[in-house]
Amino acid sequence: MTSSTAKGSGVNCPNDIPLCYHGTSVASIAAGGPVGTLRGVASGAGIIAIQVFSVVSKTNTDGSIDKSLSTQNADIVSGLDRVYSLRKKFKIAAVNMSISGGRYTAACDASDPAGAASVAALRQAGVAVIAGSGNQGSDTEIGSPACLSGVIAVAASTKPDETKQIEYVWKGSDLNSLVKLLAPGAMVRSAVPGGTSCITDGKPYCVNSGTSLATPHVAGAFAVLKGAFPNASNDAILNALECSGKIVDQTGDNANPYRLALPRIDLLGAYKWLKRTQKRGWDFSKAAQSSDWWPIFGKWKVSDGQYHPNLPANALGSVMSAVSNCAHVFDVSADLTRKTALGGEFDPRPHYGLMIDAQFGSLSRIASGYMFLITQWPKDPNPALRVQYQIFRVDSGSSTLLASTYSGGPAIFNAKNTVRISSDDTSHKFYVNGQLVLSAANDGIYQSGQVVFYTDFDSSFPTRFGTFTVDNVTITTKDPPP
């Protein structure tokens, strides 16, 4: 087998061979355009094309010849090493590998030590290495080279369903704990060489699905963020893409609705975090604002300028909705209104409030983080006991009480209450209607994560049903610049 670094060595293979358009398609997503309204993620960035596939011919019994593409680990390693050799000549932000083969449940360095070494060298040189996880729809196995340590493994998400206000994991995505990010990979329109068989309207574009198409979205995002923040490390950029992304864990398949909860990248959100934009806010004046939120439990919607659960008549259990948050030192405030029947002195009452630094386990949706709760007892004969405030640390669903107190206020029954949580390295402070009601030491177990709004419902008790609305949410970052 021969190799070449001469000009044109990376050009696509002939169109009559299946998938010879693949590299062009991937490159256009990462950095193509602009052509009219179409453009790649890092439009205008340069591309170094490295061909690691070879054409394999097979003679059939009738004498016809089938041609296909094949690559070996050694070819991929040679490609990675070529990138490394060019690292000082070009400002290389990322390597995109829309390639997947083999099946691995854990890191596969032992199966490909040369590949692992090449990836490590590129990481040390500040070049991100990104690969598609594979397209078999597994919840336990991914392909190579995504399974190599140091590779950022990417799975695919679908276009948001605006009616349901929810996004989906593309069903074909391979997922396990090695996968770091989701990016759009379903029904993606991208450029192809003229004459490619998938062209339908005479224009050089095709629509395809797969993690191969998700991967260049992430590679392009690295290029954009490296350009904007040249001193940011790969780890800082990856963290920004992870913590600012919208969590997606739906498949749209009733037989298997939930898969691994992962962030779908939000390039603007990552940019704002690296820039340390101080405030983000939602007044829910437009229904589109709900697209930033992840309905963890129950269906949620925007109406009448508020965000709230869309409950069935027989509602039972917790409802939660979350939004991304990268900050470790921050304030979050919101107007919360929990209305229920007045009931009697000892009737059961709902909790309501929020979580910070929230993290969610794969498939189970069980939460970890810090929870701040209000419970009101409006008929208690002792006015000083009519409101309970609590701070918990939640560990995979189990709770440890950090602080608790009873009071006669300042929370108002069946009315809007402005709740603010202030969190830093030493403490969590719980404010209601401008008054500090409770504080607890920050044990530092959870240091960043989703902001979650929460209540519980039980339609069999009028005092545990009613309504819950969220409005005027503001998250203020106080972390220092990166």
N, C-alpha and C positions, 0 to 999 in steps of 0.2 A: 504494500500500500504506500502510495506516495503522498507527500505533503508539499504545500507551497505557500509562500507569503507574498507572492507577486501580486501586482495590481489586478483586481478582478477575481481573485481566488475565492472570495466569499459570495460570488453571484449565485442567484438561485439556479437550480437544475431545470431541465426542460419541462414544460407544462404537461407533456403527455405522461409524466410519471406522477402518481398520486402524491399529494401533499407537498409538491415542490413550491407551492405558493406560501407555505407555512411561515417561513422566515420573514418574507415581505409583510405578511399580515401582522405578525408580532411587532416588527419594527415600526409599522405605521401607528400602532396603538401607543407605543412608547414615545415616539418622537416625530410622527408624521405631520404633514401639512404646513401651514393651513391651506386648504382647498375649499373655498366657499365657507360653509359653516362647519366643515369637518376639520379636525386637527387632533394630533396626538396629545398625550398628557404633558409631555415636555416638548411641545412643538418648537422646532428650531434647534434643539439639541442635536449633536452629531451622533452618528451610528458607526461603530466598527463592526462590520459583518464578518463573522468567522464561521465557515462551513465545517461542521463536524460529522455530517452524514455522507455516506457512500451509496452509490446505486448498486443494487443487487439484482442480477438477472436470473430468471428461472425459465428453463425451456419446458414447455408442456408436451404431453404425448402427441398432440396434433402438430407439433412443430412451432407453435406460436410462442412468443417470449413475453413473460410478465416481468415488469420492472418495479422495484420497490426501494424504499430507503432503509438504511440500517446504520446504527452507530454503536460503538463500543466504549467502555470506560476509558480506554487509552486515548481515544479520539477526543473525548470531553476533557481529559486532563491536558492534552496538548493544546486545546483551545484555551483553557484557563491559564496555562503557562504562557501562551502568546499574549494574553491580556496583561499578565504580570510584566512581561518584557516591555510593554508599551506604556507602563504606568507613569513614567517620567516624561514621555513625549506628549501625552494627552492628559487632560484632566478627566479621568474616568470616574464616574459616580457609581456605576453599578454594572454588574454582569447579569443579563437575562438568560435564563435557561428554561425555555418552554419545551422541556424534554422530560419523559418519565418512563422508567422501566423497573421491573422487579417489584417485590412486595415486602415491606419492612414494617414491623410494629415498633421498632426503636431505632436509635441512631445506628447507621450502617457503616461507620468508619472502618470496622474490621474487614468488611467485604470490599472496600475500596480505599485502602490507606493512601494511595497516591492522590486520589481525588480529595480526600480529607486534608492532605498536606497542601495541595494547591489552593484550596479554599482558605485555609488558615493563613497562607502567605498573602493572599489578596486582602483578607480582613485586616491583617497587620499593616498593609499598605493603605488602608482607608477605603477600599473598594468593597461595596456591598455585593453579595452573591445571592441571587434570588432565583427560585425554581418552583415550577408548578408541582402540586402534590400528586396529581394523577386523577384519572377519570373513571374509576371503577365503582364509585359510590360506597366505599368502605368506611366504617366507623373505627377501624382498628389499624389499617395498613395504608402506607403511602409509598410512592415510588422513589427511585433514585434518579437524580442526585439530590432531591429535596430532603432525603433522610440523612444527609451528611451533616455532621456538627458544623455550625457556623453558617450554614445555608439558611436563608429566610424562606421557609416553605409557605406557599400561597395556595389557597383554595378559592373557589368561585362563588359569587353571589349573583342573584338575579336582579332585574330591574324592580324597584319598589312597586307594590300594588297600592296605588293612590286611594282606591276605594276602601280597602281594608286598613290602610295606613300601616303597612307592615312590609318587611323585606324577607327574602328567603335565601337560604343556602341552596345553591344549585345542586340538584339531586345527585349528579354524577361526581361531585367532589369527593376525593379521598380525604379523610380526616383522622387525625389522632393528636396526641399531645405535642407533637413536633410542629404542627401547623400553627403559624403565628398570626396570619392575616387573611382576610377575605378581600376580594376586589371583583368588580364586575366581570363576569365571564360567561353569561348566558345571552345568546342572540346578539352578539357584538358585531357591528358592521365595521369592517376594516379593509384596507387596500390590498390588492393582489396584482400580480403581473397580468397584463393584457392577454386575453386568450385562455385564461383559467376557466375550467369547466363549470365552476360554481357561479360564475357571473350570469345574472338573469336579465339585466336591463341594459346591457351594452356598456355600462360604466364599470371601471376596474375595482369593484368592491364586492365582497361576499359577506354573508352573515353566518357565523359559526358559534359554537359553544364549547367551553372546556377551560380547564385550569391554565392551559397554555395562553389563553387570552386574558386571564386575570393577572398573570405574572407580569406582563409588560406595563400594566397599570401601576404596579408597585415600583418597578424599575424606573418608570417615568417620574413617579412621585419622588423617589430618591434624587433624581437628577434636578428636579425643580427645587427641592429643599436644600440640596447641596449648593445650588447656585445662589439661593437666598441667604443661606447661613454656611459659608464656606468653612468655618471653624467648628461646625457641629460634627460630632462623631457619628459613626454609623449606629451605635447603640442609642444615642440621643434621638436620632431621626426615627429609628424603629420604635423607641418608646413613645415618641410623639404620635406616630401613626397608630400604635396600639391603643393608647389611652384616650385619643381624641375620636377614634372611630366609633361608629354606631354598632352596638352589639346586634348580631343577627344569628338566630338559631332556629328559625322556622324553615320547613321544607315545602310547605304547601301540600303535603301528602298526608291524608287523614290516617293512613296506616302507620306512618312514622313521622309525626309532626315536628319533633324536636331532635336536633343534633347538637354537636359541640358548639357552645356559645362562643363566638369569635367576633372581633371587630372588623366591620367593613370600612376600609380606609376612607377618610374624609380629608382630602388634601388641604382644604382651607382651614379646617379645624387644627390639623397638625402645624400648619404655618402660624396660625394665631398662637398656638401654645409655645412654639419655639420663639416667637416674637414677644411672648408674655403679654398678650392683649389682656388688659386687666378685667374687663367685664364682659359677660355674656348674659343675655336676657331673653325672656319669652313673656309676652303679654297676651298671647293666644288670640290676638285680633284677627289672625288668618289661620284657616284650617291647616295650611301647609306647614305651620310651625310644629305640628305633631310629628312630622317626618324626622325630627331630631331625636325623638323619644322611642324607647323600646318597651312595649307593653309586656311585662314579664308574666304577670298573672292577670287574667281578665282582659276584656276589650276596653279600650279607651278611645275618646274622641274629643274634638274641639267643637264647642257650640256656645253661642251667646258670649263669646269672648273669654271662655274658661275651658280648662282641660279637666275631664272627669271620666270615671268609669261608665261604660255603656252597659248597664246591668240588666240581666234577665229578671223576671218577676220572682224566680226561686233562687236568687243569689245566695251562695254559701261559701265562706272562706275569705282568704286574703286577696286583695288586689294591689298590684304594684306596677309602677312605670318608672323607667330610669333614663337618665341622660348622661353622656360621657363627661368625665372630669379628670384632667391630668394633675391638677394642683394638689399639693400636700398641705400648704398653708393657705387657707381661704375662708371666705364667708359665703354662706348660701342663705338666701331669704326667699320667702314665698308667702302668699296669702292663701291660707287653708280654711275651708268652711266645711265642717262635718255636721249635718243636720239629722236629728233622729226624733222620734216621739219622746215626750217628756217622761212618761211612765211613772213607776213607783220608786220608792226609796231604794229597794234592793234589786230592781230589774237589771239584767246584764247590760253592760255598756261597751261600745266599740273603742278600740285604740285608734289613734291616727297620728301621723307625723312623717318622719323621713329617716332615711339612712344615708350615711356618707361612707366613702372609701369602700363601697360595696363591690364584692366579687361574687361570681356565680359559677358553680361547678358544671361540668359537662353533663348534658342530658337531663340531670335532675333539677336544675334551676334552684338548688338550695343555696341560700345566701350566706355570705360572711361580710362583716363590716361593723359599723357602729350605728345603733338605732336610737332615735329620740322620739319618745311617745308622750301623747297627751291622752288622759282618760278623764271624763267628766261625770260627776254624780250630782246632778242639779237638785235632787230631792233629799240629799243628806241633811238631817236636822242640824248638823254642825257646819256652819258656813266655811270653816277653816279646812274642811275635808272634801270639798266639792270638786277639787281638781287635783289629779295626780300627775306628776311629771317623772319620767324614768329615762335613764340612759343605760343601754345594754351594749355589750360586745357580743356579736353573733358569730359563732364558729360553725360553719356548715350546718346551720339550722338550729343548733343548741345555743342557749342564751346564758350569759353571765351578767348579773346586775352590777353596774358600776356606780350608780347613784340613783336615789329616789327621794321624793318629798311630796307632801300634800300641801295644798294652799287654797285660799278662797278666790284666787285670781292669779294672774291677770287674764287668763283665757276666758272668753265669754261663750256661754252655751248657745248653740244654734246660730252662731254669727261668725263673720270673718275674723280670723286670728292671724296676725302677721308673725310668722315663726322665723327666727334667724339662728343659724348654727355658726359659731366661729371656732375654727380648728387650727391649731398650730402644733409645734413639736412637743409641747408640754401639756396641753389641756384641750378639752372640748367644752365650749360654753353654749348654753341653751337659753335663748331669749324668746319671750312671747310678748307681743305688743309693746316692744321697747324695754321690757324689764328682764333682767337676768333672773331666771327661775331655778337653774341647776347647773352644776359644772362637775367634771370628772377629769382625772388625770388621763393623759393620752399614753397608753402603754406601747404605742408604736407598732403593734402587730400588723395592722393594715395601714398603709401609708398613701395610697391613692386608689381611686376606683370610681364607680358610678355614683351619682346622686339619685336616690330613689324616693318616691313618694308612696305612702302606704296607708291603708286602712283595712278593716275586716268587716264582713257583712254576714248576717244570718237572718234570712227572711222570715224565720219562724218566730222571731222576737221583734216587735215594732221598735224597741229601743236599740236594736242592733242592725237596723236596716237604714232607710232614709237615703241621703245623698252625700257625696263628697266631691268638692271641686278644688282645683289648684289654679292659681293665677299669679301673675307678676313675679315670676321666678327670676332671680338674679344670682349669678355665681361670680364672685370677685376674687381674683387670684392675687395672692400676696407673696408667692415664691419669687426669689431673686432671678435675674436674667440668667440664661444658660451660660 
